[in-house]
């Protein structure tokens, strides 16, 4: 299945893609695409639906984040050996784990905003997976049974905030719009091996990233088992698994995003993302306060 959420930001409805690539509405069967909806029994119930009987969604509505009410947005750093080399960093002896604020999550084709005082905003095409069955102290052999599905993640980064300020990477990773996910959540039956997927990212039509999950240092199986030693992974948690080489800071000279740029990302079987980059602007909170 290719599950999705469509509609205006904050008012998305659950949907599913049919065999002709058309959106069908799931509102009569689930309230949203997140939380307990992602448990194995619920996913099996959705898989049994006759898609041709579901209401067809006309037009080309906006696609929202493919998962709602995300509890944890976990990211893995330097998980491709060739990306570690371009960053001038050693391959980590254990996965580098950091959190991305859930407020960064947005739809796959929504605009990306450069942060105020941002100078080095960068892209990172990544394979993401979403937890279905809760995972605590799971084995690698059982790990994939806890995956509800896979999706594209653009782990956007403001490198100056991430690397030139003190503290952890989180503040360079968590600006609003820095977490596009989707376009859809693809269930594991359509992704037989998450370690055999190609990833591609273009900026303004130029191919910067062209890699494969086969070169990941730590596999999806390993990451689930590893993370579940330290925290319980809950339905709807997202794990972004790292990026292959070709990020902006790895270019010679470095290339960073600017207003007007256009990003396109594709992963085999998981669809595409397309984002326009915009200049910094005042937060919604500031705009609301001024309007009062």
N, C-alpha and C positions, 0 to 999 in steps of 0.2 A: 504494500500500500504506500501511496504518497499522500500523507496527511498534511493539512495546511490550515492557516487562519487567514481570512480575507475581510476587507472592509476598512473603514476609517480607523486611525490610530485611537486606541482605547475602546473601540466598539467592534472589535473583530468577531467574526463568527467562525465556527469550525467547519472545515470542508475536506473533501477528498478529491483527488484527481482520477478521472475515469480513463479507460483505455484509449480514448480519443484525445486525451489531454485537456478535457473540459472539467471545470470545477463543479462538483456536486455538493449540495448543502447537507451538513450533518446535524443541524441544530435540533432536529426532532429526536436525535439519538444520544447526543452528549451536549453538555452545556458549554464546554470549551475543551481545548486540546492541551491538557496539562494535569498535573497531580494524579489522582486515582484513575483518570481516564487512560493513563499509560501503563497501568498494571496489566499483566499478561492476560487475565480473564477478560478484561474490558477490550483489549486489543483483538483478542480472538472473536469477540462479539462483533466488533466493527468489520473484521475480515469476512464475516459470514453474510454481511449485507449484500443485497442485489443492487449494485450501483445504478443500473438503468432505471430503478424505481425511485431514486433519490431526486429531489428538485434540482434542476439545472440552473446554474448561476450565469446570468446573461452578462455579456460585455467582458471587460478586462479590469476587474476590480483591483485595488491596491492589495498586495500581499503583506500581511503582518508577520511578526516573528512566528515561526512554526510551532513554538511551544509557549504556553502562558504560565504565569505564576511560578517562575523559576526560583527555586530556593537557593541554589549555589551555582555559580558560574566559575568553574575551575579551569585553569589553563596550565599547560605544560610548556616549559621553556627549553630551548636548545635540544629538541627531540629529533633533529635530523643531523647526522654527522657533518654533511656538507654545509648546512646552515651555520653550525657552530664554527666551522673553519672560516666562513666569510665574516663572521662576527669577531674573529680573533679570540675565541674562547674554547676552553677544553671541553671535550665530551663529558658531561656530568656522570659521576659514578652511580648516582641515583637520580630519578626524575626531579627536575626543578619544578616546584609546584607554587603557583600564586593564584590569587583570586582577582577576578574582574567584577566590578560593581554591576549588579543586575540592572541598574538604571541606565547602563550603556546599551542595553538590548534594543534593537529596532528591527524593522522589516528589511528584507534582503535588498530592496531597491530604493529604500529611503535615502535622502541626502545625508552625506557625512559633513559634519561641521568641524573645522579646524579650531582648536581651543584658543581662547584669548591668551596671548603671549606665546602661542605655539609656533615653533620655528622648524621642527623636524618631525612632522606627522608622517607616519609610515604605514605601509600595508603588510598584511600577513595572511595569505590564503591557508586555511586549515580545515582538516576533517574534524567535525565535532560528533560526539555521540551523546545520546540522551538516555538517562536511566529510566527503566521501567520498574522491574522488581527491586525492592530495597536490597542493598548490598552491604554486608558487614562480614569481614573476615572470609571473603570468598576465595576460592582457588582459581588459578588460571584456567583450569579445565572447565570450570563452571561459569567463568566470568561473562561470556557472551550471552548467557541466558538472562542476564540482568539488563540487557540493552533493549530499549523500546524502539530505537531507530537512530539513523545517521543524518547529518545535515552539513551544509557548508557554513563555516564561520569565517568572518574577516576580523582577525584579532588586531584591530588598528591600535597604533601606539604613537604617543608623542615622545620621541626618543630623548629630547632634552629633559622632560619631566622624569622619564624612566631611568636614565643613566647618569645625568649630570647633577641631580639633586640627591640629597641623603635619603636613606631608607629603602623601602621595598619597591618593586616594580609596579605595584598596584596603581599608584597615582598616575603613572604614565600610560595606563591601559584602560582607565575607567571613565574618560570623558563621555558625556552624552553623545550618542550615535556611534560609539566605538565598538559596538557589538552586533553587527548585522548577522542574523541567523536565518537559514532557509535557502531556497524558497519553500521547501517542504521537508517533512520528516519522513525519511524512507525506511520502512521496516526491514528487519534483518533478512527476511526471506528474499528480498531483492538485492541484498549485499552479502553474497555468500562468503566473501573474504575481504574484510576491511583493510587488509595489508596488500591489496592488489588494485589500488585506485590511483589514477593519475590526477594531478592538480595543476591548474593553469590560471595565471593571473596576468591581465593586460592593463596598462595605464595608457590612455589615449591611443589605443590600438597597438602599442608596443608590448611584446611579450617579455615580461620580467621573470615570472616564476613558471617553471615547467618541470614538475617533480613527480614523485611517486611515493605512496605510503609504504612501499616496499623498503624504503631506505630509513624508515623511522628507527630510532635507537630502541625505544620501548614501545611495544605493540599495544593495541587496544586491550587485549587480554591481560597483559602485564599491568597496564595502568589501572584497570579496574581492581585487580587483586591488590596492587600496591596501595592505592588510595583507600580501599576499604579496611586497611589495617589501622588507619588514622582517623577516619570519620565514616559514619554511615552515609552511604549514597542513597538519596531518596528519589522517588518518582519525579521526573521533571528536571533534576539536576543536569546541567550541561558540562561536559568535559571537552575542551578544545585541545587537540593533541600535538600542537606545534606546527611549524611551517618549514617548507623546503627552502633552499637558497633562492636568492633573487630579490630580497627585500631592498628597500631604497637605501638604507644605510650601508648596504654591502656593495653598492655600485662605486665605480671609480671614475669621476668623483661621485659622492653620494647624491641621490635624487630623492627629494621629498615632495609630498603632495602640496598643491596650491589650489586656490579657488579656481573653478572652471575645469579641473581635471575630471576624467571619467574612468572609473574602475570597472572591470569585468572579471568575474571569477567563475570557473567551472570545475566540477569534480565529476568523474565518470559516474553516471547513474543518479547523481544527486541534484542535477539541475544547474542553474546559473544565477549569479547575482550581478546587478548593474547599479552602480552608485555614482552620483554626481557629488563633487566636493565643493563646499561653500565656505565663505569667509566667516570668522567669528561673529557672533551677535549676542546680545544680552539674553540672559536666561529667561525662561517663562516666568519664574518667580519675580524677577525684577520688572518685567513688562507688566505683570498683573498688578504689582504694587503701584507702579506709576499710573496705571489706568484708573485706580480707585479715587 
